Amino acid sequence: MSKQVKLIPLSALILVFLLTSGCSAPRPAGLTDQQVASVAENTLKAIDANDYQKFTRDFSKTMNSTFSQAQFDSLRLLLQKTSGNYLSLGAPGLTDNQGYAVYRFPAKYANETVIVTITFLVGGQKIEGLWLDSLALRKTSQ
């Protein structure tokens, strides 16, 4: 019986720790939400306009060195084929992941909604990661 009594406070302490550790507010990039939305929109418009220079303008050095013109061309072709032309950007959601501010936007395209995920270092001002996701994009890329 004494073991059971000791386990209850320990279990309660662990539960409180788990509940409070996930409750802190996500830390943002070094840009306002409006600036992040503007960067995201400029990036999507650059894809539509076939403008690689504008597309990579807000990329970090690492992103610039790894995202080639050929990859941009493939991305543009895939988006045009499956999603159509870019129309508008919705409000972002913000989460954190290991030192990165992760913004997810619903983006309206002519044929579907695409979830656009853009990451920045917490407090950073340059794009560190970019992902585009939708059912049609997944089907086409398989």
CNS distance restraints for C-alpha pairs under 8 A (distance, minus, plus):
assign (resid   1 and name CA) (resid   5 and name CA) 6.56 0.50 0.50
assign (resid   2 and name CA) (resid   6 and name CA) 6.42 0.50 0.50
assign (resid   3 and name CA) (resid   7 and name CA) 6.28 0.50 0.50
assign (resid   4 and name CA) (resid   8 and name CA) 6.48 0.50 0.50
assign (resid   5 and name CA) (resid   9 and name CA) 7.32 0.50 0.50
assign (resid   6 and name CA) (resid  10 and name CA) 6.65 0.50 0.50
assign (resid   7 and name CA) (resid  11 and name CA) 5.91 0.50 0.50
assign (resid   8 and name CA) (resid  12 and name CA) 6.10 0.50 0.50
assign (resid   9 and name CA) (resid  13 and name CA) 6.11 0.50 0.50
assign (resid  10 and name CA) (resid  14 and name CA) 6.25 0.50 0.50
assign (resid  11 and name CA) (resid  15 and name CA) 6.15 0.50 0.50
assign (resid  12 and name CA) (resid  16 and name CA) 6.18 0.50 0.50
assign (resid  13 and name CA) (resid  17 and name CA) 6.19 0.50 0.50
assign (resid  14 and name CA) (resid  18 and name CA) 6.20 0.50 0.50
assign (resid  15 and name CA) (resid  19 and name CA) 6.16 0.50 0.50
assign (resid  16 and name CA) (resid  20 and name CA) 6.11 0.50 0.50
assign (resid  17 and name CA) (resid  21 and name CA) 5.93 0.50 0.50
assign (resid  18 and name CA) (resid  22 and name CA) 6.79 0.50 0.50
assign (resid  19 and name CA) (resid  23 and name CA) 6.84 0.50 0.50
assign (resid  20 and name CA) (resid  24 and name CA) 7.54 0.50 0.50
assign (resid  26 and name CA) (resid  94 and name CA) 6.64 0.50 0.50
assign (resid  26 and name CA) (resid  95 and name CA) 5.27 0.50 0.50
assign (resid  26 and name CA) (resid  96 and name CA) 5.32 0.50 0.50
assign (resid  26 and name CA) (resid 101 and name CA) 7.45 0.50 0.50
assign (resid  27 and name CA) (resid  95 and name CA) 7.56 0.50 0.50
assign (resid  27 and name CA) (resid  96 and name CA) 6.39 0.50 0.50
assign (resid  27 and name CA) (resid 101 and name CA) 6.34 0.50 0.50
assign (resid  27 and name CA) (resid 122 and name CA) 6.22 0.50 0.50
assign (resid  27 and name CA) (resid 123 and name CA) 7.86 0.50 0.50
assign (resid  28 and name CA) (resid  94 and name CA) 7.38 0.50 0.50
assign (resid  28 and name CA) (resid  96 and name CA) 7.87 0.50 0.50
assign (resid  28 and name CA) (resid 101 and name CA) 5.30 0.50 0.50
assign (resid  28 and name CA) (resid 122 and name CA) 5.65 0.50 0.50
assign (resid  28 and name CA) (resid 123 and name CA) 6.29 0.50 0.50
assign (resid  29 and name CA) (resid 100 and name CA) 7.82 0.50 0.50
assign (resid  29 and name CA) (resid 101 and name CA) 5.59 0.50 0.50
assign (resid  29 and name CA) (resid 120 and name CA) 5.74 0.50 0.50
assign (resid  29 and name CA) (resid 121 and name CA) 6.19 0.50 0.50
assign (resid  29 and name CA) (resid 122 and name CA) 4.65 0.50 0.50
assign (resid  29 and name CA) (resid 123 and name CA) 4.21 0.50 0.50
assign (resid  29 and name CA) (resid 124 and name CA) 5.06 0.50 0.50
assign (resid  29 and name CA) (resid 125 and name CA) 6.34 0.50 0.50
assign (resid  30 and name CA) (resid 122 and name CA) 6.80 0.50 0.50
assign (resid  30 and name CA) (resid 123 and name CA) 3.80 0.50 0.50
assign (resid  30 and name CA) (resid 124 and name CA) 4.67 0.50 0.50
assign (resid  30 and name CA) (resid 125 and name CA) 5.28 0.50 0.50
assign (resid  31 and name CA) (resid  35 and name CA) 5.67 0.50 0.50
assign (resid  31 and name CA) (resid  36 and name CA) 6.09 0.50 0.50
assign (resid  31 and name CA) (resid 123 and name CA) 7.44 0.50 0.50
assign (resid  31 and name CA) (resid 124 and name CA) 7.43 0.50 0.50
assign (resid  31 and name CA) (resid 125 and name CA) 6.05 0.50 0.50
assign (resid  32 and name CA) (resid  36 and name CA) 6.25 0.50 0.50
assign (resid  33 and name CA) (resid  37 and name CA) 6.15 0.50 0.50
assign (resid  33 and name CA) (resid  92 and name CA) 7.90 0.50 0.50
assign (resid  34 and name CA) (resid  38 and name CA) 6.12 0.50 0.50
assign (resid  35 and name CA) (resid  39 and name CA) 6.16 0.50 0.50
assign (resid  36 and name CA) (resid  40 and name CA) 6.18 0.50 0.50
assign (resid  37 and name CA) (resid  41 and name CA) 6.04 0.50 0.50
assign (resid  37 and name CA) (resid  89 and name CA) 7.87 0.50 0.50
assign (resid  37 and name CA) (resid  91 and name CA) 7.86 0.50 0.50
assign (resid  37 and name CA) (resid  92 and name CA) 7.44 0.50 0.50
assign (resid  38 and name CA) (resid  42 and name CA) 6.03 0.50 0.50
assign (resid  39 and name CA) (resid  43 and name CA) 6.17 0.50 0.50
assign (resid  39 and name CA) (resid  58 and name CA) 6.98 0.50 0.50
assign (resid  40 and name CA) (resid  44 and name CA) 6.33 0.50 0.50
assign (resid  40 and name CA) (resid 118 and name CA) 7.33 0.50 0.50
assign (resid  41 and name CA) (resid  45 and name CA) 6.04 0.50 0.50
assign (resid  41 and name CA) (resid  88 and name CA) 7.90 0.50 0.50
assign (resid  41 and name CA) (resid  89 and name CA) 6.72 0.50 0.50
assign (resid  42 and name CA) (resid  46 and name CA) 6.02 0.50 0.50
assign (resid  42 and name CA) (resid  54 and name CA) 7.63 0.50 0.50
assign (resid  42 and name CA) (resid  55 and name CA) 7.30 0.50 0.50
assign (resid  43 and name CA) (resid  47 and name CA) 6.54 0.50 0.50
assign (resid  43 and name CA) (resid  54 and name CA) 7.12 0.50 0.50
assign (resid  43 and name CA) (resid  55 and name CA) 4.91 0.50 0.50
assign (resid  43 and name CA) (resid  56 and name CA) 7.56 0.50 0.50
assign (resid  44 and name CA) (resid  48 and name CA) 6.54 0.50 0.50
assign (resid  44 and name CA) (resid  55 and name CA) 7.55 0.50 0.50
assign (resid  44 and name CA) (resid  86 and name CA) 6.92 0.50 0.50
assign (resid  45 and name CA) (resid  49 and name CA) 6.13 0.50 0.50
assign (resid  45 and name CA) (resid  86 and name CA) 6.88 0.50 0.50
assign (resid  46 and name CA) (resid  50 and name CA) 5.95 0.50 0.50
assign (resid  46 and name CA) (resid  51 and name CA) 5.00 0.50 0.50
assign (resid  46 and name CA) (resid  52 and name CA) 6.85 0.50 0.50
assign (resid  46 and name CA) (resid  54 and name CA) 5.71 0.50 0.50
assign (resid  46 and name CA) (resid  55 and name CA) 4.99 0.50 0.50
assign (resid  47 and name CA) (resid  51 and name CA) 6.27 0.50 0.50
assign (resid  47 and name CA) (resid  52 and name CA) 7.28 0.50 0.50
assign (resid  47 and name CA) (resid  55 and name CA) 6.44 0.50 0.50
assign (resid  47 and name CA) (resid  72 and name CA) 7.75 0.50 0.50
assign (resid  47 and name CA) (resid  76 and name CA) 5.80 0.50 0.50
assign (resid  48 and name CA) (resid  76 and name CA) 7.13 0.50 0.50
assign (resid  48 and name CA) (resid  80 and name CA) 7.98 0.50 0.50
assign (resid  48 and name CA) (resid  85 and name CA) 6.42 0.50 0.50
assign (resid  48 and name CA) (resid  86 and name CA) 6.52 0.50 0.50
assign (resid  50 and name CA) (resid  73 and name CA) 7.87 0.50 0.50
assign (resid  50 and name CA) (resid  76 and name CA) 7.29 0.50 0.50
assign (resid  51 and name CA) (resid  55 and name CA) 6.10 0.50 0.50
assign (resid  52 and name CA) (resid  56 and name CA) 6.23 0.50 0.50
assign (resid  52 and name CA) (resid  69 and name CA) 6.62 0.50 0.50
assign (resid  52 and name CA) (resid  72 and name CA) 6.84 0.50 0.50
assign (resid  53 and name CA) (resid  57 and name CA) 6.09 0.50 0.50
assign (resid  56 and name CA) (resid  64 and name CA) 6.32 0.50 0.50
assign (resid  58 and name CA) (resid 126 and name CA) 5.43 0.50 0.50
assign (resid  58 and name CA) (resid 127 and name CA) 5.97 0.50 0.50
assign (resid  59 and name CA) (resid  63 and name CA) 5.53 0.50 0.50
assign (resid  59 and name CA) (resid  64 and name CA) 5.78 0.50 0.50
assign (resid  59 and name CA) (resid 126 and name CA) 5.25 0.50 0.50
assign (resid  59 and name CA) (resid 127 and name CA) 4.58 0.50 0.50
assign (resid  59 and name CA) (resid 128 and name CA) 6.54 0.50 0.50
assign (resid  60 and name CA) (resid  64 and name CA) 6.12 0.50 0.50
assign (resid  60 and name CA) (resid 126 and name CA) 4.94 0.50 0.50
assign (resid  60 and name CA) (resid 127 and name CA) 5.54 0.50 0.50
assign (resid  60 and name CA) (resid 128 and name CA) 5.76 0.50 0.50
assign (resid  61 and name CA) (resid  65 and name CA) 6.13 0.50 0.50
assign (resid  62 and name CA) (resid  66 and name CA) 6.27 0.50 0.50
assign (resid  62 and name CA) (resid 128 and name CA) 7.39 0.50 0.50
assign (resid  63 and name CA) (resid  67 and name CA) 5.82 0.50 0.50
assign (resid  63 and name CA) (resid 127 and name CA) 7.37 0.50 0.50
assign (resid  63 and name CA) (resid 128 and name CA) 6.08 0.50 0.50
assign (resid  63 and name CA) (resid 129 and name CA) 7.16 0.50 0.50
assign (resid  64 and name CA) (resid  68 and name CA) 7.56 0.50 0.50
assign (resid  67 and name CA) (resid  71 and name CA) 6.23 0.50 0.50
assign (resid  67 and name CA) (resid  72 and name CA) 7.08 0.50 0.50
assign (resid  68 and name CA) (resid  72 and name CA) 6.31 0.50 0.50
assign (resid  69 and name CA) (resid  73 and name CA) 6.15 0.50 0.50
assign (resid  70 and name CA) (resid  74 and name CA) 6.25 0.50 0.50
assign (resid  71 and name CA) (resid  75 and name CA) 6.11 0.50 0.50
assign (resid  72 and name CA) (resid  76 and name CA) 6.07 0.50 0.50
assign (resid  73 and name CA) (resid  77 and name CA) 6.15 0.50 0.50
assign (resid  74 and name CA) (resid  78 and name CA) 6.12 0.50 0.50
assign (resid  75 and name CA) (resid  79 and name CA) 6.14 0.50 0.50
assign (resid  76 and name CA) (resid  80 and name CA) 6.08 0.50 0.50
assign (resid  77 and name CA) (resid  81 and name CA) 6.03 0.50 0.50
assign (resid  78 and name CA) (resid  82 and name CA) 6.10 0.50 0.50
assign (resid  78 and name CA) (resid  83 and name CA) 7.94 0.50 0.50
assign (resid  78 and name CA) (resid 137 and name CA) 7.45 0.50 0.50
assign (resid  78 and name CA) (resid 140 and name CA) 7.87 0.50 0.50
assign (resid  79 and name CA) (resid  83 and name CA) 5.16 0.50 0.50
assign (resid  79 and name CA) (resid  84 and name CA) 6.24 0.50 0.50
assign (resid  79 and name CA) (resid  85 and name CA) 7.80 0.50 0.50
assign (resid  79 and name CA) (resid 137 and name CA) 7.45 0.50 0.50
assign (resid  80 and name CA) (resid  84 and name CA) 4.44 0.50 0.50
assign (resid  80 and name CA) (resid  85 and name CA) 6.18 0.50 0.50
assign (resid  82 and name CA) (resid 111 and name CA) 7.29 0.50 0.50
assign (resid  82 and name CA) (resid 136 and name CA) 6.01 0.50 0.50
assign (resid  82 and name CA) (resid 137 and name CA) 6.25 0.50 0.50
assign (resid  82 and name CA) (resid 140 and name CA) 7.25 0.50 0.50
assign (resid  83 and name CA) (resid 109 and name CA) 5.76 0.50 0.50
assign (resid  83 and name CA) (resid 110 and name CA) 6.30 0.50 0.50
assign (resid  83 and name CA) (resid 111 and name CA) 4.88 0.50 0.50
assign (resid  83 and name CA) (resid 112 and name CA) 5.64 0.50 0.50
assign (resid  83 and name CA) (resid 113 and name CA) 7.75 0.50 0.50
assign (resid  83 and name CA) (resid 114 and name CA) 7.67 0.50 0.50
assign (resid  83 and name CA) (resid 136 and name CA) 7.21 0.50 0.50
assign (resid  83 and name CA) (resid 137 and name CA) 7.49 0.50 0.50
assign (resid  84 and name CA) (resid 109 and name CA) 5.80 0.50 0.50
assign (resid  84 and name CA) (resid 110 and name CA) 4.93 0.50 0.50
assign (resid  84 and name CA) (resid 111 and name CA) 5.54 0.50 0.50
assign (resid  84 and name CA) (resid 112 and name CA) 7.88 0.50 0.50
assign (resid  85 and name CA) (resid 109 and name CA) 5.44 0.50 0.50
assign (resid  85 and name CA) (resid 110 and name CA) 5.38 0.50 0.50
assign (resid  85 and name CA) (resid 111 and name CA) 7.95 0.50 0.50
assign (resid  86 and name CA) (resid 107 and name CA) 7.54 0.50 0.50
assign (resid  86 and name CA) (resid 108 and name CA) 6.36 0.50 0.50
assign (resid  86 and name CA) (resid 109 and name CA) 4.44 0.50 0.50
assign (resid  86 and name CA) (resid 110 and name CA) 6.54 0.50 0.50
assign (resid  87 and name CA) (resid 107 and name CA) 7.49 0.50 0.50
assign (resid  87 and name CA) (resid 108 and name CA) 5.35 0.50 0.50
assign (resid  87 and name CA) (resid 109 and name CA) 5.14 0.50 0.50
assign (resid  87 and name CA) (resid 110 and name CA) 6.63 0.50 0.50
assign (resid  88 and name CA) (resid 107 and name CA) 5.78 0.50 0.50
assign (resid  88 and name CA) (resid 108 and name CA) 5.11 0.50 0.50
assign (resid  88 and name CA) (resid 109 and name CA) 7.15 0.50 0.50
assign (resid  89 and name CA) (resid 105 and name CA) 6.70 0.50 0.50
assign (resid  89 and name CA) (resid 106 and name CA) 6.14 0.50 0.50
assign (resid  89 and name CA) (resid 107 and name CA) 4.44 0.50 0.50
assign (resid  89 and name CA) (resid 108 and name CA) 6.19 0.50 0.50
assign (resid  90 and name CA) (resid 105 and name CA) 5.77 0.50 0.50
assign (resid  90 and name CA) (resid 106 and name CA) 5.15 0.50 0.50
assign (resid  90 and name CA) (resid 107 and name CA) 5.94 0.50 0.50
assign (resid  90 and name CA) (resid 108 and name CA) 7.74 0.50 0.50
assign (resid  91 and name CA) (resid 105 and name CA) 6.00 0.50 0.50
assign (resid  91 and name CA) (resid 106 and name CA) 7.17 0.50 0.50
assign (resid  92 and name CA) (resid 103 and name CA) 5.87 0.50 0.50
assign (resid  92 and name CA) (resid 104 and name CA) 5.25 0.50 0.50
assign (resid  92 and name CA) (resid 105 and name CA) 4.55 0.50 0.50
assign (resid  92 and name CA) (resid 106 and name CA) 7.42 0.50 0.50
assign (resid  93 and name CA) (resid 103 and name CA) 5.52 0.50 0.50
assign (resid  93 and name CA) (resid 104 and name CA) 5.17 0.50 0.50
assign (resid  93 and name CA) (resid 105 and name CA) 6.63 0.50 0.50
assign (resid  94 and name CA) (resid 101 and name CA) 6.84 0.50 0.50
assign (resid  94 and name CA) (resid 102 and name CA) 5.61 0.50 0.50
assign (resid  94 and name CA) (resid 103 and name CA) 4.69 0.50 0.50
assign (resid  94 and name CA) (resid 104 and name CA) 6.62 0.50 0.50
assign (resid  95 and name CA) (resid 101 and name CA) 6.10 0.50 0.50
assign (resid  95 and name CA) (resid 102 and name CA) 5.16 0.50 0.50
assign (resid  95 and name CA) (resid 103 and name CA) 6.64 0.50 0.50
assign (resid  96 and name CA) (resid 100 and name CA) 5.58 0.50 0.50
assign (resid  96 and name CA) (resid 101 and name CA) 4.81 0.50 0.50
assign (resid  96 and name CA) (resid 102 and name CA) 5.66 0.50 0.50
assign (resid  97 and name CA) (resid 101 and name CA) 6.68 0.50 0.50
assign (resid  97 and name CA) (resid 102 and name CA) 6.95 0.50 0.50
assign (resid  99 and name CA) (resid 121 and name CA) 6.09 0.50 0.50
assign (resid  99 and name CA) (resid 122 and name CA) 5.63 0.50 0.50
assign (resid 100 and name CA) (resid 119 and name CA) 6.26 0.50 0.50
assign (resid 100 and name CA) (resid 120 and name CA) 5.56 0.50 0.50
assign (resid 100 and name CA) (resid 121 and name CA) 4.38 0.50 0.50
assign (resid 100 and name CA) (resid 122 and name CA) 4.97 0.50 0.50
assign (resid 101 and name CA) (resid 119 and name CA) 5.59 0.50 0.50
assign (resid 101 and name CA) (resid 120 and name CA) 5.24 0.50 0.50
assign (resid 101 and name CA) (resid 121 and name CA) 5.86 0.50 0.50
assign (resid 101 and name CA) (resid 122 and name CA) 5.10 0.50 0.50
assign (resid 102 and name CA) (resid 117 and name CA) 6.82 0.50 0.50
assign (resid 102 and name CA) (resid 118 and name CA) 6.00 0.50 0.50
assign (resid 102 and name CA) (resid 119 and name CA) 4.53 0.50 0.50
assign (resid 102 and name CA) (resid 120 and name CA) 6.68 0.50 0.50
assign (resid 103 and name CA) (resid 117 and name CA) 5.58 0.50 0.50
assign (resid 103 and name CA) (resid 118 and name CA) 5.30 0.50 0.50
assign (resid 103 and name CA) (resid 119 and name CA) 6.15 0.50 0.50
assign (resid 104 and name CA) (resid 115 and name CA) 6.57 0.50 0.50
assign (resid 104 and name CA) (resid 116 and name CA) 5.59 0.50 0.50
assign (resid 104 and name CA) (resid 117 and name CA) 4.44 0.50 0.50
assign (resid 104 and name CA) (resid 118 and name CA) 6.57 0.50 0.50
assign (resid 105 and name CA) (resid 115 and name CA) 5.68 0.50 0.50
assign (resid 105 and name CA) (resid 116 and name CA) 5.10 0.50 0.50
assign (resid 105 and name CA) (resid 117 and name CA) 6.43 0.50 0.50
assign (resid 106 and name CA) (resid 113 and name CA) 6.32 0.50 0.50
assign (resid 106 and name CA) (resid 114 and name CA) 5.88 0.50 0.50
assign (resid 106 and name CA) (resid 115 and name CA) 4.73 0.50 0.50
assign (resid 106 and name CA) (resid 116 and name CA) 6.27 0.50 0.50
assign (resid 107 and name CA) (resid 113 and name CA) 5.51 0.50 0.50
assign (resid 107 and name CA) (resid 114 and name CA) 5.12 0.50 0.50
assign (resid 107 and name CA) (resid 115 and name CA) 6.05 0.50 0.50
assign (resid 107 and name CA) (resid 116 and name CA) 6.58 0.50 0.50
assign (resid 108 and name CA) (resid 112 and name CA) 6.36 0.50 0.50
assign (resid 108 and name CA) (resid 113 and name CA) 4.64 0.50 0.50
assign (resid 108 and name CA) (resid 114 and name CA) 6.45 0.50 0.50
assign (resid 109 and name CA) (resid 113 and name CA) 5.75 0.50 0.50
assign (resid 109 and name CA) (resid 114 and name CA) 7.02 0.50 0.50
assign (resid 112 and name CA) (resid 134 and name CA) 7.85 0.50 0.50
assign (resid 112 and name CA) (resid 136 and name CA) 8.00 0.50 0.50
assign (resid 113 and name CA) (resid 134 and name CA) 6.92 0.50 0.50
assign (resid 114 and name CA) (resid 132 and name CA) 6.40 0.50 0.50
assign (resid 114 and name CA) (resid 133 and name CA) 5.56 0.50 0.50
assign (resid 114 and name CA) (resid 134 and name CA) 5.03 0.50 0.50
assign (resid 115 and name CA) (resid 132 and name CA) 5.75 0.50 0.50
assign (resid 115 and name CA) (resid 133 and name CA) 5.08 0.50 0.50
assign (resid 115 and name CA) (resid 134 and name CA) 6.31 0.50 0.50
assign (resid 116 and name CA) (resid 130 and name CA) 7.32 0.50 0.50
assign (resid 116 and name CA) (resid 131 and name CA) 5.84 0.50 0.50
assign (resid 116 and name CA) (resid 132 and name CA) 4.72 0.50 0.50
assign (resid 116 and name CA) (resid 133 and name CA) 6.54 0.50 0.50
assign (resid 117 and name CA) (resid 129 and name CA) 7.76 0.50 0.50
assign (resid 117 and name CA) (resid 130 and name CA) 5.68 0.50 0.50
assign (resid 117 and name CA) (resid 131 and name CA) 5.04 0.50 0.50
assign (resid 117 and name CA) (resid 132 and name CA) 6.41 0.50 0.50
assign (resid 118 and name CA) (resid 127 and name CA) 6.68 0.50 0.50
assign (resid 118 and name CA) (resid 128 and name CA) 7.50 0.50 0.50
assign (resid 118 and name CA) (resid 129 and name CA) 5.59 0.50 0.50
assign (resid 118 and name CA) (resid 130 and name CA) 4.70 0.50 0.50
assign (resid 118 and name CA) (resid 131 and name CA) 6.64 0.50 0.50
assign (resid 119 and name CA) (resid 127 and name CA) 5.88 0.50 0.50
assign (resid 119 and name CA) (resid 128 and name CA) 5.41 0.50 0.50
assign (resid 119 and name CA) (resid 129 and name CA) 4.89 0.50 0.50
assign (resid 119 and name CA) (resid 130 and name CA) 6.57 0.50 0.50
assign (resid 120 and name CA) (resid 124 and name CA) 5.68 0.50 0.50
assign (resid 120 and name CA) (resid 125 and name CA) 6.60 0.50 0.50
assign (resid 120 and name CA) (resid 126 and name CA) 6.08 0.50 0.50
assign (resid 120 and name CA) (resid 127 and name CA) 5.14 0.50 0.50
assign (resid 120 and name CA) (resid 128 and name CA) 5.14 0.50 0.50
assign (resid 120 and name CA) (resid 129 and name CA) 7.06 0.50 0.50
assign (resid 121 and name CA) (resid 125 and name CA) 7.53 0.50 0.50
assign (resid 121 and name CA) (resid 126 and name CA) 7.78 0.50 0.50
assign (resid 121 and name CA) (resid 128 and name CA) 6.91 0.50 0.50
assign (resid 133 and name CA) (resid 137 and name CA) 6.32 0.50 0.50
assign (resid 133 and name CA) (resid 138 and name CA) 7.07 0.50 0.50
assign (resid 134 and name CA) (resid 138 and name CA) 6.20 0.50 0.50
assign (resid 135 and name CA) (resid 139 and name CA) 6.20 0.50 0.50
assign (resid 136 and name CA) (resid 140 and name CA) 6.08 0.50 0.50
assign (resid 137 and name CA) (resid 141 and name CA) 6.06 0.50 0.50
assign (resid 138 and name CA) (resid 142 and name CA) 6.35 0.50 0.50
